[in-house]
Amino acid sequence: MATQVKLTISRGDTKGKEFMLQNGENLVGRWDPDYGSFPELDLESHDPEAKVSRKHAVLRLDSSVITLEDLGSLN
């Protein structure tokens, strides 16, 4: 049976909010209206001060291995 992997917000007003990770790449960021980018983990409504970049990081899930790549955002 496959285990579902979740990312959970640990601080702030939306503490406890969970995002299901998909196998493969999961873009972390905010919706980008200029390019129509919809990240798998859209943090726009959880980031009122816009500290998360539109394309902030990628979480890669490969079976039970999770890697995080910082996309070099300035935020």
Beta strands, then each sheet from edge to edge (+ up, - down):
strand 1: 6-8
strand 2: 18-20
strand 3: 24-29
strand 4: 41-42
strand 5: 55-62
strand 6: 65-70
sheet 1: 1+ 2-
sheet 2: 4+ 3+ 5- 6+
end
